Amino acid sequence: MQNIVEAIQAGEPDAVAALPVPDHYRGITLHADEVAMFEGLGGRDKDPRKSLHLDEVATPEPAAGEVLIAVMASGINHNTVWSSIFEPLPTFQFLARYGRTSPQAARHDLPYHVLGSDLAGVVLRRGEGVTAWKPGDEVVAHCLSVELHHPDGHGDTMLDPEQRIWGFETNFGGLAELALVKANQVMPKPRHLTWEEAAASGLVNSTAYRQLVSANGARMKQGDNVLIWGASGGLGSYATQLALNGGATPVCVVSSPQKAEVCRRMGAELVIDRSAEGYRFWQDEHTQDVREWRRLGARIRELTGGEDPDIVFEHPGRETFGASVYVARRGGTIVSCASTSGYEHSYDNRYLWMHLKRIIGTHFANYREAWEANRLITKGRVHPTLSQAVPLEQTSQAVYDMHHNRHQGKVGVLCLAPRPGLGVRDPEFRARHEEAINRFRTEPASDQ
């Protein structure tokens, strides 16, 4: 493995192609025999540090249409948190279901699950029929895995009945030294970014792009007011940038003064610190507080000059969904891609049907949307929101911190990269965007 790293650092693609691939590699795993370890505990009490392991696992051989990648860096997403606490169900059920579909898919049904839905790295090997990528290519990967044997997926690949999220519903994910992906998941690595910066954007930037910009989402337009929950987090930080780029006005909801300041550094002017202003949308476990919905709506209008949100960028779920439906303007859109605070949403339908609002569900992005989102990163129009990068050995602690919302932006993981700050191939272009690239940093950025 060290020889591979040295060849990558030297920028020698031919040397990378000539090196043997190790039989085993290290990855962050779950174990199938531990899925009951948290029974009886509430979600907040489940500790990812107990369920996540750093193991040596066997290297898979790329089959037709697949590539094996040396992972220099990866990132942590909420699906890693869900996987680690076995919610909403153990991911081994996904692997078993996938394994029954074909002999090629059967390789994923293992007693361990290598997690991770982001990566930046270098192609090591390619399977039969792969022509767009070759060993030595520096790449990132999006997390959409599809089979496309059914007509439903050919208009929008997210509608394919065999659509899955790589590293969550499939095995051999990116929180590892090696990863196996379909060749159509691979995209060019932005040349001005480090490995850890390039790995940070794949899942969340693509998700936010579909949710806000795409015709499959909210169709955001110039002049829209966009209420963004968790605007300094992994998803929200990209939504804020997309809103600003698209001529919309983000109304950023955050939970601390530090996170509010990060939003202002991105260029957002309208920020609500929900903790400082004491919003409590639930009186108790079963009763929402309509007065708090109204108070939030009044605060938004105070900031916008009397206008309600055209779009509400929803992902917290249960805790905020009732408020989201209430505050959206007449004819407005609530677009939801997750439920990090709970999957059972409750809202007053009078404010939906009588005010002609729409709820749209979105999930990750199709290949075209992911490519366009990555293109914005490559062109320096959207920047990674990496706050820190930890070694692979510290992944479980970083997942624990995300579970308890102790992070901001994206947390990166150094897999094969020996230290932060490596992988920049276009320092001149980077210099034009250095301040924006580093605005989420909670630790000093390494010298390039």
C-alpha positions in Angstrom: 0.0 0.0 0.0 2.9 2.4 0.8 4.2 1.9 -2.8 0.8 3.0 -4.1 0.8 6.1 -2.0 4.3 7.1 -3.0 3.5 6.7 -6.7 0.3 8.8 -6.3 2.2 11.5 -4.4 4.9 11.5 -7.1 2.2 12.0 -9.8 3.2 8.9 -11.7 0.0 7.3 -13.2 2.0 4.7 -15.2 3.7 3.6 -12.0 0.3 3.4 -10.2 -1.0 1.1 -13.0 2.1 -1.2 -12.7 1.9 -1.8 -9.0 0.3 -4.9 -7.5 -2.9 -4.4 -5.6 -2.8 -5.7 -2.0 -4.9 -8.7 -1.0 -6.3 -6.8 2.0 -6.9 -3.3 3.1 -8.2 -1.3 6.1 -11.7 -0.1 6.3 -14.3 1.2 8.8 -16.8 -1.6 9.3 -19.9 -2.8 11.0 -20.3 -6.4 12.1 -23.4 -8.4 11.4 -23.3 -10.2 14.7 -23.5 -6.9 16.6 -26.7 -5.4 15.2 -28.6 -6.0 18.5 -26.0 -4.3 20.6 -28.1 -1.1 21.2 -31.5 -2.8 21.8 -33.5 -0.9 24.3 -31.6 2.4 24.0 -32.9 5.6 22.5 -31.2 6.9 19.4 -29.2 9.6 21.2 -27.8 7.0 23.6 -26.4 4.7 20.9 -22.7 5.2 20.7 -21.0 4.8 17.2 -17.7 4.3 18.9 -18.9 0.9 20.1 -20.2 -0.3 16.7 -17.6 1.0 14.3 -14.4 -1.0 13.8 -11.2 -0.5 11.8 -10.6 -3.9 10.2 -8.5 -5.5 7.6 -10.8 -6.9 4.9 -10.3 -8.8 1.6 -9.8 -6.7 -1.5 -12.7 -7.2 -4.1 -11.9 -7.7 -7.7 -13.6 -5.1 -10.0 -16.2 -6.8 -12.2 -17.5 -5.6 -15.5 -18.3 -1.9 -15.4 -16.5 -1.3 -12.0 -13.3 0.4 -10.9 -11.1 -0.2 -7.8 -9.9 3.1 -6.3 -7.1 3.9 -3.9 -8.9 6.2 -1.5 -6.8 9.1 -0.4 -9.6 10.8 1.6 -13.3 10.3 2.4 -16.0 12.1 4.3 -18.6 11.5 7.0 -22.3 11.8 6.3 -25.4 11.3 8.2 -25.9 7.9 6.5 -22.8 6.8 8.3 -24.4 7.9 11.6 -27.6 6.0 10.8 -25.6 2.9 9.8 -23.5 3.0 13.0 -26.6 3.0 15.3 -28.5 0.5 13.1 -31.3 2.9 12.3 -33.8 3.0 10.7 -32.7 -0.7 10.3 -29.4 -2.6 10.1 -27.7 -2.0 6.7 -27.0 -5.8 6.5 -30.7 -6.1 5.4 -29.8 -3.8 2.4 -26.7 -5.9 1.6 -28.7 -9.2 1.7 -31.5 -7.8 -0.5 -28.9 -6.5 -3.0 -27.0 -9.8 -2.9 -30.0 -11.7 -4.1 -30.2 -9.7 -7.3 -27.2 -11.2 -9.2 -24.0 -13.1 -8.8 -22.1 -9.9 -9.1 -24.1 -8.2 -6.4 -23.8 -11.3 -4.1 -20.2 -10.2 -3.3 -21.7 -7.4 -1.2 -23.6 -9.7 1.1 -20.9 -10.2 3.8 -20.8 -10.4 7.6 -19.1 -7.0 7.6 -20.1 -3.8 5.9 -17.4 -1.3 4.8 -19.1 2.1 5.1 -18.7 5.5 3.4 -20.3 7.4 0.6 -17.6 9.9 -0.3 -14.1 9.6 -1.7 -11.3 11.3 -3.6 -8.5 9.0 -4.9 -6.9 7.3 -7.8 -8.1 4.6 -10.1 -6.1 1.4 -9.5 -7.9 -1.2 -11.7 -10.8 -1.3 -14.0 -13.2 -4.1 -14.9 -14.2 -5.3 -18.3 -15.8 -2.7 -20.5 -14.6 0.4 -18.7 -13.1 2.8 -21.2 -13.8 6.3 -19.7 -11.3 5.8 -16.8 -7.9 4.3 -16.6 -5.4 3.4 -13.8 -3.7 6.6 -12.5 -6.7 8.9 -13.1 -7.4 11.2 -10.1 -11.1 11.1 -9.3 -14.0 11.7 -7.0 -17.1 9.5 -6.8 -20.7 10.2 -6.3 -22.8 7.7 -4.4 -25.5 6.7 -6.8 -25.4 3.0 -7.6 -28.0 1.9 -10.2 -28.5 -1.2 -12.5 -30.7 0.4 -15.2 -32.3 -2.9 -16.2 -35.8 -1.3 -15.8 -37.3 1.5 -17.9 -38.3 3.6 -14.9 -34.6 4.6 -14.4 -33.9 5.8 -17.8 -35.7 9.2 -17.5 -34.2 9.8 -14.0 -31.8 7.3 -12.6 -33.0 8.0 -9.1 -36.3 6.3 -10.1 -34.6 3.0 -11.0 -36.1 0.2 -8.8 -32.5 -0.9 -8.2 -31.2 2.5 -7.1 -29.0 2.3 -4.0 -26.6 4.6 -2.1 -23.1 3.2 -2.4 -21.4 2.6 1.0 -24.8 2.6 2.7 -26.9 0.2 0.8 -23.9 -1.5 -0.9 -20.6 -2.7 0.5 -16.9 -1.6 -0.2 -17.5 2.0 0.7 -15.2 5.0 0.9 -14.2 5.1 4.5 -11.3 2.8 3.7 -8.0 2.5 1.9 -9.6 1.0 -1.1 -13.1 1.2 -2.5 -15.1 -0.5 -5.3 -17.5 1.6 -7.3 -19.3 1.5 -10.6 -17.5 3.3 -13.4 -20.4 5.7 -13.9 -20.0 6.9 -10.3 -16.6 8.4 -11.1 -16.0 12.1 -11.9 -12.8 14.2 -12.3 -11.2 15.4 -9.1 -11.2 19.2 -8.9 -7.5 20.0 -9.5 -7.3 23.0 -7.2 -8.4 21.0 -4.1 -6.6 18.8 -1.6 -7.7 15.2 -1.3 -9.7 15.8 1.8 -11.4 18.9 0.3 -12.3 17.1 -2.9 -13.8 14.2 -1.0 -16.0 16.5 1.1 -18.6 17.5 -1.5 -19.8 14.5 -3.4 -22.9 13.4 -1.4 -24.1 16.7 0.2 -23.4 19.0 -2.7 -25.2 16.7 -5.2 -28.1 16.3 -2.8 -28.5 20.0 -2.3 -28.3 20.6 -6.0 -31.1 18.3 -6.8 -33.1 19.5 -3.9 -32.9 23.2 -4.7 -31.8 23.7 -8.3 -32.9 20.7 -10.4 -36.3 20.4 -12.2 -36.6 17.3 -9.9 -36.5 19.5 -6.8 -37.7 23.0 -6.0 -36.7 24.7 -9.3 -35.1 27.6 -7.4 -35.1 30.9 -9.3 -33.6 34.4 -8.9 -35.3 36.4 -6.2 -36.6 33.4 -4.2 -36.4 33.4 -0.4 -35.0 30.1 0.8 -35.3 29.0 4.4 -32.4 26.7 5.1 -32.4 24.6 8.2 -28.9 23.7 9.5 -27.4 26.2 7.1 -23.8 25.7 8.4 -24.0 21.9 8.3 -23.0 19.5 5.6 -26.1 19.9 3.5 -27.1 23.4 4.5 -23.7 24.9 3.7 -24.0 23.8 0.1 -27.6 24.9 -0.1 -26.6 28.3 1.1 -23.9 28.6 -1.6 -26.3 27.4 -4.3 -29.0 29.9 -3.2 -26.5 32.8 -3.3 -25.1 31.7 -6.7 -28.6 31.4 -8.1 -29.7 34.9 -7.1 -31.9 33.7 -4.3 -31.9 35.0 -0.7 -31.0 32.4 1.9 -32.5 32.7 5.4 -30.1 30.6 7.4 -31.2 28.8 10.5 -28.3 27.7 12.8 -27.8 26.7 16.4 -24.9 28.9 17.7 -23.2 32.3 17.2 -20.2 30.5 15.7 -22.4 28.8 13.0 -24.1 32.1 12.3 -20.7 33.7 11.7 -19.8 30.9 9.2 -23.0 31.6 7.2 -22.1 35.3 7.1 -18.7 34.5 5.8 -20.4 32.6 2.9 -22.2 35.9 2.1 -25.6 35.2 3.8 -27.1 38.3 5.5 -30.2 36.8 7.0 -29.4 34.5 9.9 -31.6 33.1 12.7 -29.8 31.5 15.7 -32.6 29.2 16.8 -30.9 28.4 20.2 -30.3 32.1 21.1 -33.9 33.0 20.1 -35.2 30.0 22.1 -37.4 28.3 19.5 -39.2 25.2 20.8 -41.6 23.8 18.3 -42.9 20.9 20.5 -44.6 21.5 23.9 -44.2 17.8 24.6 -43.6 14.5 22.8 -47.1 14.6 21.2 -48.0 18.3 20.9 -46.5 21.0 18.6 -46.6 24.7 19.6 -48.3 26.7 16.9 -47.3 29.9 18.6 -43.7 29.0 17.9 -44.5 28.5 14.2 -46.0 31.9 14.2 -43.1 33.5 16.0 -40.7 31.9 13.4 -42.8 33.2 10.5 -42.9 36.7 12.0 -39.1 36.6 12.4 -38.6 35.5 8.8 -40.8 38.3 7.5 -38.9 40.8 9.7 -35.7 39.7 8.0 -37.0 39.6 4.5 -39.0 42.8 4.5 -42.4 41.1 4.9 -42.0 38.1 2.6 -42.5 34.4 3.4 -40.1 31.7 2.1 -40.7 30.6 -1.4 -38.8 27.4 -0.6 -38.1 25.6 2.6 -34.9 23.4 2.5 -36.0 20.6 4.9 -33.8 17.8 6.3 -34.2 17.8 10.1 -37.6 16.1 9.8 -39.9 15.5 12.8 -38.6 18.4 14.9 -39.1 21.2 12.3 -41.5 19.9 9.6 -44.7 21.3 11.1 -43.0 24.7 11.3 -41.7 24.4 7.7 -45.1 23.7 6.3 -46.5 26.7 8.2 -44.0 29.3 7.3 -43.8 28.6 3.5 -45.6 31.2 1.5 -48.9 30.5 -0.3 -48.0 28.3 -3.3 -44.5 27.7 -1.8 -42.5 24.5 -1.7 -41.2 22.4 1.1 -38.5 20.1 -0.3 -37.3 17.3 2.0 -34.3 15.0 1.6 -33.9 13.5 5.1 -35.2 13.2 8.7 -32.2 13.5 11.0 -34.5 14.3 14.0 -37.1 11.6 13.3 -38.9 10.0 10.3 -42.5 10.5 11.4 -43.5 14.0 10.3 -46.5 15.9 11.7 -48.0 19.1 10.3 -51.3 20.9 10.1 -52.6 20.0 6.6 -54.8 23.1 6.5 -51.8 25.2 5.9 -50.8 22.9 3.0 -54.0 22.4 1.1 -55.7 25.7 1.7 -52.6 27.7 0.9 -51.7 25.5 -2.2 -48.3 24.5 -0.9 -46.3 21.5 -2.2 -44.1 19.0 -0.4 -41.4 17.4 -2.7 -39.3 14.5 -1.6 -35.8 14.3 -3.1 -33.1 11.7 -2.5 -29.4 12.3 -3.5 -29.1 13.1 -7.2 -29.0 11.4 -10.6 -25.7 11.1 -12.5 -26.3 14.3 -14.5 -27.2 16.3 -11.4 -24.1 14.9 -9.6 -21.9 15.8 -12.5 -23.3 19.4 -12.7 -22.8 19.8 -8.9 -19.2 18.6 -9.2 -18.6 21.0 -12.2 -19.6 23.9 -10.0 -16.9 22.8 -7.5 -14.3 22.4 -10.3 -15.1 25.9 -11.7 -14.8 27.5 -8.2 -18.4 28.6 -8.1 -19.1 26.4 -5.0 -16.5 25.5 -2.4 -16.0 22.6 -0.1 -17.2 23.3 3.4 -14.6 21.1 5.2 -14.1 22.0 8.8 -11.5 19.4 9.8 -9.9 16.2 8.6 -9.2 13.3 10.9 -7.1 10.1 10.4 -9.0 6.9 9.5 -8.3 5.7 13.0 -10.4 8.5 14.5 -13.5 7.9 12.3 -15.7 6.5 15.1 -15.1 9.5 17.3 -15.9 11.9 14.4 -19.1 9.9 13.7 -20.1 10.2 17.4 -19.5 14.0 17.2 -21.7 14.3 14.1 -24.4 12.2 15.9 -24.4 14.8 18.6 -24.2 17.8 16.2 -20.8 18.9 17.5 -19.5 19.6 14.0 -20.0 22.2 11.3 -19.8 21.8 7.6 -18.1 18.5 6.5 -15.7 16.4 8.5 -13.1 14.7 6.2 -11.2 11.5 6.8 -7.6 10.9 5.7 -7.5 7.3 4.4 -4.3 6.8 2.4 -3.3 10.4 2.4 -0.4 10.6 5.0 -1.3 14.2 6.0 -3.7 17.0 5.1 -2.9 19.4 2.3 -1.8 17.0 -0.4 -3.2 16.5 -3.9 -3.4 20.1 -5.3 -2.5 20.1 -9.0 -3.5 23.7 -9.9 -2.1 26.0 -7.2 -2.7 29.2 -9.3 -6.4 28.6 -9.5 -6.5 27.6 -5.9 -4.9 30.9 -4.8 -7.9 32.8 -6.2 -10.3 30.9 -3.9 -8.1 30.2 -0.9 -10.2 32.2 1.6 -13.5 30.7 0.5 -12.0 27.2 0.6 -10.9 27.6 4.2 -13.8 29.6 5.6 -15.2 26.5 7.5 -11.9 25.5 9.0 -12.0 24.8 12.7 -8.3 23.8 12.6 -5.4 25.5 10.6 -5.2 24.4 7.0 -2.0 22.7 6.1 0.5 24.2 3.7 -0.1 23.0 0.2 
